[in-house]
């Protein structure tokens, strides 16, 4: 529902304060919820515009053999990287195979970072599960920190997401492509 989208907006963008959602849920009467609801509604309008731009960019630039993949870098996308899953899901539905979307997440200590999400709409078919590939996906998506490597990927059979640096984008795509080669039904387009 639209209320769910509003209350989940803080996980989609750092511009949204989680406190706003908490205030709406804790409100004893409508007046208490008005200010945080208005703040979320205003931000949601911007979020929907950014998501539409992301989808248009993704649809125009998506490619891949078995896995549809695309890097999205549009105005303000780094403030709305939480939409990576929404865009991947839409591409997966459109192409009827898995999709992975990388959204530019800004520079961290001078290193270009990308948030990514992979989705597939294969239904409950366990043979199409991402679970078998999680170790390879985590290895490809590893970020380096001052204390050493930090695997950055997680999820469940139909939805996986993480972060990686720019030079690891091809490695993450390759991990998904390698997984897809072992799965029935997702062949290279004729």
N, C-alpha and C positions, 0 to 999 in steps of 0.2 A: 504494500500500500504506500501511498505518498507519505504518511506519517512515519513508516518504517524507514523510508529513504531519508527523511529529514533527521530522524534520531540517529541514523548511522553515518550521517555526513562527517562527524568528527574523525571517523576512521578513514575517510576518503581524502581529507585535506587538512593540513596544519592550520589553515585559516579558521577552522571551526573549533570552538572550545567545547570539550566534553561536558563542561559545567552547564552549558546551555541545555543539552539533552537531559541531564540530571535534574535541572530546575523544572523542566517541563513535566517530567515524570513525578516529581515530588510536589508539584503545585496542588494546593488544597482548593484553589478556585481559579477561574479563568484569568483573572487579572494578574495573578502571580506568573502565569505561563506566557503572557502576552509579549513581554520584551524579549525573552530568549527565543520564542517562536518566530517573532519578526526578524531577529538576527539570522536564524537558520533559514527562513524563507528567502531572505535577500541573498544569502550566500548560495542557496540551492539554485536560484535563478542563474547565477553566474556559473555554477557547476554544470548545469544542464547545457549551457552554451559551449563550455569547454569540452564536455563529453561529445557533443554533436560535432565539433571541430576535430576531435580525436578520431571519431568514427569515420568521418569523411577522409581524413588523411590515411587511416589504416586501410580503408576499402580501396583507395587509389593506389596504394603502394604494397599491398600484401603479395607475397610470393611464397614458393616452397614446393618441394616434391611431395612429401607425405604430410608434413606439418606446415600449416600456413604460418608465416612469420612476418613481422613488421616492426620497425622502430618508428616511434611517433615522437616528434619534437615540434609542438605547436606553441603558440603564445600561451603563457601561464600553465602549461601542462605540468611543470614541476611542482606546482602548488596543488595539483589534483592527480597525483600518481596513483591514488587509490582506485581510479577508474580503469586501471590496466585489466582487471578481471572482467569488467563489463564489456570492454572492447574485445577482449579475447573470446568471450562467450558469444558475442554477436557474429564475429568472424567464423567461429566454429559452426554456428547454426547455418550461416550463409553457404559455407563450403562443405558441410557435412563431414568434417574431419577435424582433428585437433588444431588448435591455433595457439600461438604464443605471441604476446605483445610486449614490447619493451617501450617504456615511457621514460623520457629523459627526466632524471631526478635531481639535476644540478651537479655542481662540483663540490666534492668534500675533500678539503685539504689539497686542492688543485688537481684532484683526480675526478674524471668524468664518471658519474654513476647513473645507472639505469635501474628502474624498478620494473620487474617483469611479472607476467601472469600467464599461465597456460590453462586452457579449458578445453573440454570436449563434451559433446552432447550425445554420446553413444548409448546413453541409458545405463541400466544396471549391469551391463555385460562386463564381468570381471576380467575377461581377456583384453579389454581395452583400458584397463586401469593403469594410471601413472605410477602406482605403488611399486611395481617391479623396477622402475627406473630411478627411484628417489635417491639412491646412493650416488649414481652417476650424475644426476642433476645437481645434487648438493656439491659434489666435487667440482663440477664445472662452474658453479655459481659462487664459489668461495671468495670472500673478501679478505684482504689482509689488514690487520690492525697492528698496533704497537706491540701487542702481546702474542701475535702470530695469526695463523689462518682462522677465519671464522666462517663456517659453512652458512650460507644464507639461502635456504630453500625449505619449504615445508608445505604441507597440504594434505589432501586426501585423494582417493582414486580418480576423481574427475576435475579437481582444481588444485593447482600447485602454483606457488608464487615465491618470489625472492627478490634479491638485489644483486647486481654485479657491476663490475667496472666495464668500461667500453671495450677493452681488449678481450674480455671474457664473453661478450655477446655471441661471437661465432661458436665458442665452446658449448654454451648453453643450448644453442640451436642444434648443434651436432649431437648432444646428448639426447635431445628429443627425437631427432631424425633416426638415430641408432635404435632407440626404443621402438619407433614406429615401423622400422623395417621388419621387426619380429611380430608385429600385430597383423591379424587378418583384416582385410577390407580397406586399408588406406594405401592406395597405390598412387604412383606418379600420374598426374593428369596426362591424358592422351594428346 
